[in-house]
Amino acid sequence: MEAFIVQKPGFFTSVQDRGRFDYLDRGVPRSGAADPFAYGIANLLVGNAPDAAVLEITMLGPVLEMLSDADIALTGADMGMTLNGEPAPGWQSLRVKRGDLIRMPRAKGGCRAYLAVTGGIDVPVVMGSRSTCSRAKLGGYDGRILKEKDLLRRAEVSLLSNPRRLPEKWIPGYPKEISLRAIPGPQDDAFRQGLDTFFSAEYEVTLQADRMGYRLKGPAVHHDEGMPESIISEAITPGNVQLPADGQPIILLVEQTTGGYTKIATVVSTDIPRVVQAVPRARIRFERVTLEEAHRLCRQQAQTMREIEAYLKSDTRGMT
């Protein structure tokens, strides 16, 4: 079923789902939604399966014309969305009709937004995922970001019986000053003299910030004398913080598979959304936590998602 036609594509709008995980050993990035929390909530708000494909929208949003009736939901960054020229709220489902016009001028807070539509964006599954990896021209809509006049389809499923809205207590804020909880390592032994600097300094997000990683600028952290600046390339995970020779941190994200720089720390997975929603010139500090604390945070987030899912699926609550 036709979902919408792209009148204007925005700055960097792509189709993303949970990502592809079975091909990392062959150099294929996981891709997928950079902010898994906002992505998951968007699908819940329109009643989609948890792995349904959505649009990931970066900084400047698209203009979309609806080609069928549907439920939509926008989460993540506040894009100033309008529906037929009228302000349209985020973090809740909206019933749209054929011919309706959706505009998302620019991000007012945060960096990336997620637009879910009834049934999910219907593009071919490539290596187990509908996600776009634009650098490899893989997946998504012809392996690229959206262009003007692209026609997107959705699966034909029933619309919601009641609208859904996420309560304010669960909606994250996107401040310009950010604290990221991180575990030292896996090569923290190369930075015995620099760990304290890393965990006490303030860094600035540079313009070199995308789905591959965020380069930061601040007090340099160098390797201990006699320690190698690089290692044999090894698999990375989103949240790894590399330190190249200039001592400026790089937080790796979803479109990186291996790396040969030593990694001083790893951002806890629950805080990855804080990274990907940061805009250039945002300020970042790292907070040292233990592995046990990281596990607790992950369990806590999983419990929160279960509570949100139960709340949104309860038809008796509607828009209360």
C-alpha contacts under 8 A as a table, 3 or more apart, distances in Angstrom:
res1	aa1	res2	aa2	distance
1	M	68	S	7.85
1	M	153	R	5.41
1	M	154	R	5.40
1	M	155	A	6.11
1	M	156	E	5.87
2	E	67	L	5.85
2	E	68	S	6.47
2	E	151	L	7.42
2	E	152	L	6.24
2	E	153	R	4.24
2	E	154	R	6.11
3	A	66	M	6.03
3	A	67	L	5.27
3	A	68	S	5.78
3	A	70	A	7.89
3	A	117	V	7.94
3	A	121	I	7.92
3	A	151	L	7.71
3	A	152	L	5.62
3	A	153	R	4.65
3	A	154	R	5.43
4	F	64	L	6.16
4	F	65	E	5.26
4	F	66	M	4.32
4	F	67	L	4.84
4	F	68	S	7.34
4	F	151	L	6.14
4	F	152	L	5.57
4	F	153	R	6.94
5	I	64	L	5.80
5	I	65	E	5.35
5	I	66	M	6.74
5	I	67	L	7.07
5	I	149	K	5.93
5	I	150	D	5.75
5	I	151	L	4.53
5	I	152	L	6.21
6	V	9	P	6.07
6	V	62	P	7.22
6	V	63	V	6.23
6	V	64	L	4.85
6	V	65	E	6.59
6	V	146	L	7.76
6	V	147	K	7.01
6	V	148	E	5.33
6	V	149	K	4.95
6	V	150	D	5.28
6	V	151	L	6.49
6	V	152	L	7.97
7	Q	62	P	7.43
7	Q	63	V	5.32
7	Q	64	L	5.66
7	Q	65	E	6.93
7	Q	148	E	5.35
7	Q	149	K	5.78
8	K	62	P	5.12
8	K	63	V	4.84
8	K	64	L	7.07
8	K	147	K	7.15
8	K	148	E	5.22
8	K	149	K	7.77
9	P	12	F	7.49
9	P	13	T	6.47
9	P	61	G	7.02
9	P	62	P	4.47
9	P	63	V	6.58
9	P	146	L	5.55
9	P	147	K	5.19
9	P	148	E	5.62
10	G	13	T	6.24
10	G	57	I	7.61
10	G	58	T	7.83
10	G	60	L	5.12
10	G	61	G	4.39
10	G	62	P	4.19
10	G	63	V	7.44
11	F	57	I	7.81
11	F	58	T	6.37
11	F	59	M	6.75
11	F	60	L	5.09
11	F	61	G	6.55
11	F	62	P	7.79
12	F	57	I	6.18
12	F	58	T	5.36
12	F	59	M	7.77
12	F	60	L	7.49
12	F	61	G	7.93
12	F	145	I	6.16
12	F	146	L	7.48
13	T	55	L	6.51
13	T	56	E	5.59
13	T	57	I	4.57
13	T	58	T	6.30
13	T	61	G	7.33
13	T	62	P	7.39
13	T	145	I	5.45
13	T	146	L	5.67
14	S	55	L	5.55
14	S	56	E	5.36
14	S	57	I	6.82
14	S	132	T	6.37
14	S	140	G	7.00
14	S	141	Y	7.61
14	S	144	R	7.09
14	S	145	I	4.67
14	S	146	L	5.95
15	V	53	A	6.39
15	V	54	V	5.68
15	V	55	L	4.71
15	V	56	E	6.18
15	V	121	I	7.40
15	V	130	R	7.12
15	V	131	S	5.70
15	V	132	T	5.73
15	V	140	G	5.08
15	V	141	Y	6.72
15	V	145	I	7.59
16	Q	19	G	7.10
16	Q	31	S	7.64
16	Q	32	G	4.92
16	Q	33	A	5.37
16	Q	53	A	5.38
16	Q	54	V	5.56
16	Q	55	L	6.12
16	Q	56	E	6.31
16	Q	130	R	6.36
16	Q	131	S	4.08
16	Q	132	T	5.90
16	Q	140	G	6.87
17	D	32	G	4.97
17	D	33	A	5.78
17	D	39	Y	7.90
17	D	51	D	5.83
17	D	52	A	5.91
17	D	53	A	4.36
17	D	54	V	6.27
17	D	129	S	6.97
17	D	130	R	6.17
17	D	131	S	5.31
18	R	31	S	7.99
18	R	32	G	4.85
18	R	33	A	6.04
18	R	36	P	7.48
18	R	51	D	5.62
18	R	52	A	7.83
18	R	53	A	7.80
18	R	129	S	7.60
18	R	131	S	7.51
19	G	30	R	5.18
19	G	31	S	5.09
19	G	32	G	3.69
19	G	33	A	6.95
19	G	129	S	5.84
19	G	130	R	7.52
19	G	131	S	5.77
20	R	23	Y	7.09
20	R	29	P	7.38
20	R	30	R	4.62
20	R	31	S	6.55
20	R	32	G	7.07
20	R	127	M	6.77
20	R	128	G	5.98
20	R	129	S	5.29
20	R	131	S	7.42
21	F	24	L	6.32
21	F	29	P	7.88
21	F	30	R	5.37
22	D	25	D	7.72
22	D	127	M	7.84
22	D	128	G	7.90
23	Y	26	R	5.32
23	Y	27	G	6.76
23	Y	28	V	5.40
23	Y	29	P	7.47
23	Y	30	R	7.79
23	Y	127	M	7.64
24	L	27	G	5.16
24	L	28	V	5.04
24	L	29	P	5.92
24	L	30	R	6.85
24	L	257	T	6.37
25	D	28	V	7.37
27	G	257	T	6.02
27	G	258	T	7.79
28	V	257	T	6.91
29	P	133	C	7.59
29	P	254	V	6.79
29	P	255	E	4.97
29	P	256	Q	5.69
29	P	257	T	5.43
30	R	254	V	5.97
30	R	255	E	6.33
30	R	256	Q	7.90
30	R	257	T	7.85
31	S	34	A	7.69
31	S	131	S	6.28
31	S	132	T	6.74
31	S	133	C	6.00
31	S	254	V	5.04
31	S	255	E	5.24
32	G	131	S	5.26
32	G	132	T	7.20
32	G	254	V	7.05
33	A	36	P	5.70
33	A	39	Y	6.36
33	A	56	E	6.88
33	A	131	S	7.93
34	A	211	R	6.85
34	A	253	L	7.46
34	A	254	V	6.44
34	A	272	I	7.99
34	A	273	P	7.23
34	A	276	V	6.41
35	D	38	A	5.73
35	D	39	Y	6.21
35	D	76	G	7.92
35	D	112	R	7.79
35	D	272	I	6.92
35	D	273	P	4.74
35	D	276	V	6.44
35	D	277	Q	7.70
36	P	39	Y	5.00
36	P	40	G	5.95
36	P	273	P	7.06
37	F	40	G	5.21
37	F	41	I	6.27
37	F	273	P	7.03
38	A	41	I	5.23
38	A	42	A	6.16
38	A	75	T	5.51
38	A	76	G	5.16
38	A	113	A	7.54
38	A	114	Y	6.64
39	Y	42	A	5.26
39	Y	43	N	6.63
39	Y	54	V	7.58
39	Y	75	T	7.29
39	Y	76	G	7.84
39	Y	114	Y	5.87
40	G	43	N	5.44
40	G	44	L	6.37
40	G	50	P	6.37
41	I	44	L	4.99
41	I	45	L	6.10
41	I	75	T	7.17
41	I	91	W	7.86
42	A	45	L	5.26
42	A	46	V	6.84
42	A	73	A	5.67
42	A	74	L	6.26
42	A	75	T	5.75
42	A	91	W	7.28
42	A	114	Y	6.56
42	A	115	L	6.65
42	A	116	A	5.44
43	N	46	V	5.53
43	N	47	G	6.13
43	N	48	N	4.92
43	N	49	A	6.76
43	N	50	P	6.29
43	N	52	A	6.90
43	N	54	V	7.86
43	N	73	A	7.81
43	N	116	A	5.73
43	N	117	V	7.78
43	N	120	G	7.98
44	L	47	G	5.04
44	L	48	N	5.93
44	L	49	A	7.59
44	L	50	P	7.20
44	L	309	E	6.74
44	L	312	L	7.01
44	L	313	K	7.95
45	L	48	N	7.74
45	L	73	A	6.31
45	L	91	W	7.61
45	L	92	Q	6.14
45	L	93	S	5.58
45	L	164	R	5.65
45	L	165	R	6.85
45	L	166	L	7.73
45	L	312	L	6.83
46	V	71	D	5.87
46	V	72	I	6.15
46	V	73	A	6.45
46	V	93	S	5.92
46	V	116	A	6.92
46	V	117	V	6.57
46	V	118	T	5.84
46	V	159	L	7.96
46	V	160	L	6.89
46	V	164	R	7.46
47	G	118	T	7.12
47	G	160	L	6.83
47	G	313	K	7.84
48	N	52	A	6.26
48	N	118	T	6.50
48	N	119	G	5.84
48	N	120	G	6.62
49	A	52	A	5.41
49	A	119	G	7.97
52	A	119	G	7.31
52	A	120	G	4.96
52	A	121	I	7.14
53	A	116	A	7.51
53	A	120	G	5.06
53	A	121	I	5.02
53	A	122	D	7.29
53	A	130	R	6.48
53	A	131	S	7.33
54	V	114	Y	6.49
54	V	115	L	5.68
54	V	116	A	4.85
54	V	117	V	7.10
54	V	120	G	6.12
54	V	121	I	5.73
55	L	114	Y	5.57
55	L	115	L	5.10
55	L	116	A	6.67
55	L	121	I	7.71
56	E	112	R	6.68
56	E	113	A	5.83
56	E	114	Y	4.80
56	E	115	L	6.72
57	I	60	L	7.26
57	I	61	G	5.88
57	I	62	P	7.77
57	I	112	R	5.43
57	I	113	A	5.02
57	I	114	Y	6.16
57	I	115	L	7.72
58	T	61	G	6.67
58	T	107	A	7.85
58	T	111	C	5.85
58	T	112	R	4.59
58	T	113	A	6.58
59	M	79	M	7.70
59	M	106	R	5.58
59	M	107	A	4.98
59	M	111	C	5.25
59	M	112	R	6.25
60	L	79	M	7.71
60	L	104	M	7.15
60	L	105	P	5.97
60	L	106	R	4.34
60	L	107	A	6.36
61	G	79	M	6.89
61	G	103	R	7.25
61	G	104	M	4.56
61	G	105	P	5.49
61	G	106	R	5.74
61	G	107	A	7.72
62	P	103	R	6.24
62	P	104	M	5.74
62	P	105	P	7.37
63	V	101	L	7.14
63	V	102	I	5.63
63	V	103	R	4.54
63	V	104	M	6.48
64	L	101	L	5.85
64	L	102	I	5.11
64	L	103	R	6.57
65	E	98	R	7.91
65	E	99	G	6.02
65	E	100	D	5.83
65	E	101	L	4.67
65	E	102	I	6.34
66	M	69	D	7.35
66	M	96	V	7.49
66	M	97	K	6.68
66	M	98	R	5.06
66	M	99	G	5.19
66	M	100	D	5.32
66	M	101	L	6.41
66	M	102	I	7.77
67	L	97	K	7.77
67	L	98	R	4.75
67	L	99	G	6.03
68	S	97	K	6.10
68	S	98	R	4.32
68	S	99	G	7.58
69	D	95	R	7.37
69	D	96	V	5.57
69	D	97	K	4.20
69	D	98	R	5.19
70	A	95	R	5.90
70	A	96	V	5.45
70	A	97	K	6.59
70	A	117	V	6.68
70	A	118	T	5.66
70	A	159	L	6.50
71	D	93	S	6.14
71	D	94	L	5.44
71	D	95	R	4.57
71	D	96	V	6.05
71	D	117	V	5.76
71	D	118	T	5.32
71	D	159	L	6.45
71	D	160	L	7.18
72	I	93	S	5.52
72	I	94	L	5.32
72	I	95	R	6.58
72	I	96	V	7.17
72	I	115	L	6.84
72	I	116	A	5.49
72	I	117	V	4.45
72	I	118	T	6.47
73	A	90	G	6.59
73	A	91	W	6.39
73	A	92	Q	5.60
73	A	93	S	4.67
73	A	94	L	6.22
73	A	114	Y	7.92
73	A	115	L	5.67
73	A	116	A	5.34
73	A	117	V	6.76
74	L	89	P	7.97
74	L	90	G	4.98
74	L	91	W	5.84
74	L	92	Q	7.16
74	L	93	S	7.87
74	L	113	A	6.66
74	L	114	Y	5.47
74	L	115	L	4.54
74	L	116	A	6.56
75	T	78	D	7.63
75	T	90	G	5.68
75	T	91	W	5.03
75	T	113	A	5.56
75	T	114	Y	5.22
75	T	115	L	6.73
76	G	91	W	7.94
76	G	110	G	7.08
76	G	111	C	7.92
76	G	112	R	6.01
76	G	113	A	4.32
76	G	114	Y	6.06
76	G	277	Q	7.86
77	A	107	A	5.97
77	A	108	K	7.21
77	A	109	G	5.55
77	A	110	G	4.36
77	A	111	C	5.54
77	A	112	R	5.21
77	A	113	A	4.71
77	A	174	Y	7.80
77	A	277	Q	7.15
78	D	81	M	7.63
78	D	90	G	7.18
78	D	107	A	5.43
78	D	108	K	5.43
78	D	109	G	5.36
78	D	110	G	6.67
78	D	113	A	7.21
79	M	104	M	5.28
79	M	105	P	6.23
79	M	106	R	5.01
79	M	107	A	4.24
79	M	108	K	5.98
79	M	109	G	7.66
79	M	113	A	7.19
80	G	87	P	7.24
80	G	88	A	7.73
80	G	104	M	5.76
80	G	105	P	6.14
80	G	106	R	6.49
80	G	107	A	6.86
80	G	108	K	6.85
81	M	87	P	6.18
81	M	88	A	5.49
81	M	89	P	7.11
81	M	90	G	7.76
81	M	102	I	7.02
81	M	103	R	5.53
81	M	104	M	4.39
81	M	105	P	6.84
82	T	85	G	5.33
82	T	86	E	5.03
82	T	87	P	4.36
82	T	88	A	4.85
82	T	102	I	5.81
82	T	103	R	5.25
82	T	104	M	6.59
83	L	86	E	5.23
83	L	87	P	6.36
83	L	88	A	5.79
83	L	100	D	6.91
83	L	101	L	5.80
83	L	102	I	4.84
83	L	103	R	6.67
84	N	100	D	6.05
84	N	101	L	5.09
84	N	102	I	6.46
85	G	101	L	7.84
85	G	103	R	7.84
89	P	92	Q	6.91
90	G	93	S	7.96
91	W	165	R	6.12
91	W	166	L	5.70
91	W	171	I	7.60
92	Q	163	P	7.60
92	Q	164	R	5.54
92	Q	165	R	3.98
92	Q	166	L	6.01
93	S	163	P	5.69
93	S	164	R	5.28
93	S	165	R	6.31
94	L	163	P	7.07
95	R	163	P	7.96
96	V	100	D	6.49
97	K	100	D	5.60
107	A	110	G	6.35
107	A	111	C	6.14
107	A	112	R	7.68
109	G	174	Y	6.11
109	G	175	P	7.73
110	G	174	Y	5.22
110	G	175	P	7.71
110	G	277	Q	4.70
110	G	278	A	6.04
110	G	279	V	6.77
111	C	276	V	6.98
111	C	277	Q	4.55
111	C	278	A	6.06
111	C	279	V	5.87
112	R	276	V	7.17
112	R	277	Q	5.86
116	A	120	G	6.51
116	A	121	I	7.84
117	V	120	G	5.45
117	V	121	I	7.00
117	V	154	R	7.48
118	T	154	R	7.06
118	T	155	A	7.39
118	T	156	E	7.89
118	T	157	V	7.00
118	T	158	S	7.83
118	T	159	L	6.67
119	G	122	D	7.98
119	G	154	R	5.57
119	G	155	A	4.48
119	G	156	E	6.11
119	G	157	V	5.70
120	G	154	R	5.45
120	G	155	A	6.15
121	I	152	L	6.92
121	I	153	R	5.96
121	I	154	R	4.74
121	I	155	A	7.11
122	D	152	L	7.19
122	D	153	R	5.20
122	D	154	R	4.67
122	D	155	A	6.00
123	V	130	R	6.24
123	V	140	G	6.18
123	V	141	Y	6.37
123	V	152	L	7.91
123	V	153	R	7.39
124	P	130	R	6.19
124	P	139	G	7.21
124	P	140	G	7.23
125	V	128	G	5.75
125	V	129	S	5.05
125	V	130	R	4.78
125	V	139	G	7.03
126	V	129	S	5.37
126	V	130	R	6.12
126	V	138	L	7.51
126	V	139	G	5.46
129	S	139	G	7.28
130	R	139	G	5.60
130	R	140	G	5.21
131	S	139	G	5.46
131	S	140	G	4.99
132	T	137	K	7.54
132	T	138	L	5.86
132	T	139	G	4.64
132	T	140	G	4.17
132	T	141	Y	7.20
132	T	143	G	5.76
132	T	144	R	6.58
132	T	145	I	7.64
133	C	136	A	5.60
133	C	137	K	5.94
133	C	138	L	5.12
133	C	139	G	6.39
133	C	140	G	7.54
133	C	143	G	6.51
133	C	144	R	7.29
133	C	255	E	7.31
134	S	137	K	4.66
134	S	138	L	6.29
134	S	143	G	5.70
134	S	144	R	4.86
134	S	145	I	6.67
135	R	138	L	7.77
136	A	143	G	7.49
137	K	142	D	7.29
137	K	143	G	4.06
137	K	144	R	5.84
138	L	142	D	7.28
138	L	143	G	4.20
138	L	144	R	7.39
139	G	142	D	6.51
139	G	143	G	4.72
139	G	144	R	7.82
140	G	143	G	5.27
140	G	144	R	6.76
141	Y	144	R	5.90
141	Y	145	I	7.10
141	Y	146	L	7.07
146	L	150	D	6.69
147	K	150	D	5.79
160	L	163	P	6.50
161	S	315	D	7.49
162	N	315	D	6.20
162	N	318	G	5.63
162	N	319	M	7.98
163	P	318	G	5.77
163	P	319	M	6.28
164	R	312	L	6.11
164	R	318	G	5.78
164	R	319	M	5.80
165	R	312	L	7.27
165	R	318	G	7.63
165	R	319	M	5.84
166	L	170	W	6.84
166	L	171	I	7.10
166	L	308	I	7.81
166	L	312	L	7.34
167	P	170	W	5.93
167	P	171	I	6.99
168	E	171	I	5.24
174	Y	274	R	7.17
174	Y	277	Q	6.66
174	Y	278	A	7.26
175	P	178	I	6.48
175	P	278	A	7.92
176	K	278	A	7.05
176	K	279	V	7.69
176	K	281	R	7.91
176	K	282	A	4.68
176	K	283	R	6.09
177	E	282	A	5.96
177	E	283	R	4.69
177	E	284	I	6.00
178	I	274	R	7.14
178	I	282	A	7.50
178	I	283	R	6.03
178	I	284	I	4.79
178	I	285	R	6.32
179	S	284	I	5.86
179	S	285	R	4.97
179	S	286	F	5.79
179	S	287	E	6.61
180	L	267	V	6.52
180	L	268	V	7.72
180	L	271	D	6.11
180	L	274	R	7.44
180	L	275	V	7.90
180	L	284	I	7.13
180	L	285	R	6.21
180	L	286	F	4.84
180	L	287	E	5.85
181	R	267	V	5.83
181	R	268	V	5.87
181	R	271	D	6.80
181	R	286	F	5.82
181	R	287	E	4.61
181	R	288	R	5.97
181	R	289	V	6.19
182	A	265	A	6.15
182	A	266	T	5.23
182	A	267	V	4.10
182	A	268	V	5.37
182	A	286	F	6.39
182	A	287	E	5.93
182	A	288	R	5.28
182	A	289	V	5.77
183	I	265	A	5.46
183	I	266	T	5.30
183	I	267	V	6.47
183	I	268	V	7.03
183	I	288	R	5.88
183	I	289	V	5.39
183	I	290	T	5.86
183	I	291	L	6.45
183	I	294	A	7.75
184	P	187	Q	7.90
184	P	188	D	5.75
184	P	264	I	6.00
184	P	265	A	4.16
184	P	266	T	6.45
184	P	288	R	7.06
184	P	289	V	7.96
185	G	188	D	4.35
185	G	189	D	7.58
185	G	263	K	6.19
185	G	264	I	5.02
185	G	265	A	4.39
185	G	266	T	6.45
186	P	263	K	6.09
186	P	264	I	6.60
186	P	265	A	6.51
186	P	266	T	7.66
187	Q	190	A	5.90
187	Q	191	F	7.81
187	Q	262	T	5.85
187	Q	263	K	5.28
187	Q	264	I	5.57
187	Q	265	A	7.61
188	D	191	F	5.36
188	D	192	R	6.86
188	D	195	L	7.47
188	D	263	K	6.84
188	D	264	I	4.65
188	D	265	A	6.71
189	D	192	R	5.74
190	A	223	H	5.59
190	A	224	D	5.74
190	A	227	M	5.74
190	A	228	P	7.66
190	A	262	T	7.77
190	A	264	I	7.75
191	F	194	G	4.92
191	F	195	L	5.81
191	F	221	V	7.82
191	F	222	H	6.98
191	F	223	H	5.15
191	F	224	D	5.43
191	F	264	I	6.93
192	R	195	L	5.83
192	R	224	D	6.63
193	Q	196	D	7.13
193	Q	223	H	7.95
193	Q	224	D	6.37
194	G	197	T	5.22
194	G	198	F	6.21
194	G	221	V	5.44
194	G	222	H	6.52
194	G	223	H	7.30
194	G	224	D	7.65
195	L	198	F	5.07
195	L	199	F	6.22
195	L	221	V	7.88
195	L	264	I	7.65
196	D	199	F	5.27
196	D	200	S	6.07
197	T	200	S	5.22
197	T	201	A	5.69
197	T	219	P	7.61
197	T	221	V	6.91
198	F	201	A	5.59
198	F	219	P	7.92
198	F	221	V	6.57
198	F	286	F	7.21
199	F	285	R	7.05
199	F	286	F	5.16
199	F	287	E	5.98
199	F	288	R	6.46
200	S	285	R	7.10
200	S	286	F	7.16
200	S	287	E	7.98
201	A	218	G	7.33
201	A	219	P	6.54
201	A	285	R	6.42
201	A	286	F	7.81
202	E	218	G	6.43
202	E	219	P	7.65
202	E	283	R	6.56
202	E	284	I	5.74
202	E	285	R	5.03
203	Y	216	L	5.89
203	Y	217	K	5.33
203	Y	218	G	4.60
203	Y	219	P	7.39
203	Y	283	R	5.61
203	Y	284	I	5.06
203	Y	285	R	6.37
204	E	216	L	5.38
204	E	217	K	5.06
204	E	218	G	6.38
204	E	280	P	7.49
204	E	281	R	5.36
204	E	282	A	5.69
204	E	283	R	4.66
204	E	284	I	6.12
205	V	208	Q	7.93
205	V	209	A	7.31
205	V	214	Y	6.91
205	V	215	R	6.41
205	V	216	L	4.79
205	V	217	K	6.54
205	V	278	A	7.52
205	V	279	V	6.86
205	V	280	P	4.83
205	V	281	R	4.98
205	V	282	A	5.40
205	V	283	R	6.43
205	V	284	I	7.35
206	T	209	A	6.44
206	T	214	Y	7.41
206	T	215	R	5.89
206	T	216	L	5.59
206	T	217	K	6.57
206	T	280	P	5.14
206	T	281	R	6.16
207	L	215	R	7.85
207	L	280	P	5.47
208	Q	213	G	7.97
208	Q	214	Y	6.24
208	Q	215	R	5.64
209	A	212	M	7.71
209	A	213	G	5.84
209	A	214	Y	4.17
209	A	215	R	6.01
209	A	280	P	7.44
210	D	213	G	5.52
210	D	214	Y	6.25
211	R	214	Y	7.99
211	R	253	L	5.94
211	R	254	V	6.02
211	R	255	E	5.96
211	R	276	V	7.86
212	M	252	L	6.10
212	M	253	L	5.09
212	M	254	V	5.93
212	M	255	E	4.61
212	M	256	Q	5.61
213	G	250	I	6.43
213	G	251	I	5.32
213	G	252	L	4.22
213	G	253	L	4.88
213	G	254	V	7.76
213	G	255	E	7.88
213	G	256	Q	7.88
214	Y	250	I	5.47
214	Y	251	I	5.07
214	Y	252	L	6.58
214	Y	253	L	7.75
214	Y	275	V	7.88
215	R	248	Q	7.35
215	R	249	P	6.14
215	R	250	I	4.43
215	R	251	I	6.53
216	L	248	Q	6.11
216	L	249	P	5.47
216	L	250	I	6.10
216	L	251	I	7.95
217	K	248	Q	5.87
217	K	249	P	7.30
218	G	248	Q	6.75
219	P	247	G	7.90
219	P	248	Q	7.43
220	A	246	D	6.92
220	A	247	G	4.40
220	A	248	Q	5.45
221	V	243	L	7.53
221	V	247	G	4.56
221	V	248	Q	6.77
222	H	243	L	7.74
222	H	245	A	7.19
222	H	246	D	7.49
222	H	247	G	5.10
223	H	227	M	6.08
223	H	228	P	7.33
223	H	229	E	6.50
224	D	227	M	5.52
228	P	231	I	7.03
229	E	244	P	6.88
229	E	245	A	6.27
229	E	261	Y	6.63
229	E	262	T	6.55
230	S	244	P	7.65
230	S	260	G	5.52
230	S	261	Y	4.53
230	S	262	T	5.61
231	I	260	G	5.07
231	I	261	Y	5.96
231	I	262	T	6.24
232	I	260	G	5.60
233	S	258	T	5.96
233	S	259	G	4.94
233	S	260	G	4.05
233	S	261	Y	7.60
234	E	258	T	5.16
234	E	259	G	5.67
234	E	260	G	6.53
235	A	257	T	5.82
235	A	258	T	4.36
235	A	259	G	6.61
236	I	240	N	6.61
236	I	252	L	7.90
236	I	256	Q	7.25
236	I	257	T	5.80
236	I	258	T	5.25
236	I	259	G	6.44
237	T	240	N	5.88
237	T	252	L	7.40
237	T	253	L	7.39
237	T	254	V	7.93
237	T	257	T	7.62
238	P	251	I	7.78
238	P	252	L	5.39
238	P	253	L	4.32
238	P	254	V	5.77
238	P	256	Q	8.00
238	P	267	V	7.99
238	P	269	S	7.64
238	P	272	I	7.74
239	G	251	I	5.81
239	G	252	L	5.50
239	G	253	L	6.13
239	G	266	T	5.10
239	G	267	V	4.49
239	G	268	V	6.75
239	G	269	S	6.78
239	G	272	I	6.58
240	N	251	I	5.85
240	N	252	L	5.47
240	N	253	L	7.87
240	N	263	K	6.36
240	N	264	I	7.96
240	N	265	A	6.13
240	N	266	T	4.25
240	N	267	V	6.29
241	V	249	P	6.13
241	V	250	I	5.40
241	V	251	I	4.50
241	V	252	L	6.24
241	V	263	K	5.26
241	V	264	I	5.99
241	V	265	A	5.33
241	V	266	T	5.67
241	V	267	V	7.34
242	Q	249	P	5.70
242	Q	250	I	5.12
242	Q	251	I	6.50
242	Q	252	L	7.40
242	Q	261	Y	5.79
242	Q	262	T	5.70
242	Q	263	K	4.27
242	Q	264	I	6.34
242	Q	265	A	7.71
243	L	246	D	7.57
243	L	247	G	5.45
243	L	248	Q	5.95
243	L	249	P	4.98
243	L	250	I	6.48
243	L	261	Y	6.23
243	L	262	T	6.00
243	L	263	K	6.07
243	L	264	I	6.81
244	P	247	G	5.65
244	P	248	Q	6.71
244	P	249	P	7.33
244	P	261	Y	5.77
244	P	262	T	7.33
245	A	248	Q	7.94
252	L	256	Q	6.87
253	L	256	Q	6.45
256	Q	259	G	7.88
263	K	266	T	7.61
267	V	271	D	6.70
267	V	272	I	6.98
268	V	271	D	5.60
268	V	272	I	6.98
268	V	294	A	6.02
269	S	272	I	5.33
269	S	298	C	7.37
270	T	273	P	7.13
270	T	297	L	6.84
270	T	298	C	6.24
270	T	301	Q	7.03
271	D	274	R	5.32
271	D	275	V	6.93
272	I	275	V	5.15
272	I	276	V	6.49
273	P	276	V	5.24
273	P	277	Q	6.01
274	R	277	Q	5.39
274	R	278	A	6.34
275	V	278	A	5.36
278	A	282	A	6.11
279	V	282	A	5.67
289	V	293	E	6.14
289	V	294	A	6.89
290	T	293	E	5.14
290	T	294	A	6.32
291	L	294	A	4.99
291	L	295	H	6.24
292	E	295	H	5.13
292	E	296	R	6.31
293	E	296	R	4.98
293	E	297	L	6.24
294	A	297	L	5.10
294	A	298	C	6.30
295	H	298	C	5.12
295	H	299	R	6.26
296	R	299	R	5.15
296	R	300	Q	6.08
297	L	300	Q	4.99
297	L	301	Q	6.16
298	C	301	Q	5.13
298	C	302	A	6.20
299	R	302	A	5.09
299	R	303	Q	6.23
300	Q	303	Q	5.14
300	Q	304	T	6.26
301	Q	304	T	4.96
301	Q	305	M	6.24
302	A	305	M	5.16
302	A	306	R	6.34
303	Q	306	R	5.09
303	Q	307	E	6.29
304	T	307	E	5.06
304	T	308	I	6.18
305	M	308	I	5.01
305	M	309	E	6.04
306	R	309	E	5.12
306	R	310	A	6.18
307	E	310	A	5.21
307	E	311	Y	6.16
308	I	311	Y	5.08
308	I	312	L	6.10
309	E	312	L	5.27
309	E	313	K	6.05
310	A	313	K	5.35
310	A	314	S	6.36
311	Y	314	S	5.47
311	Y	317	R	7.60
312	L	315	D	7.60
312	L	317	R	7.86
312	L	318	G	7.95
314	S	317	R	5.80
314	S	318	G	7.34
315	D	318	G	5.58
317	R	320	T	5.76
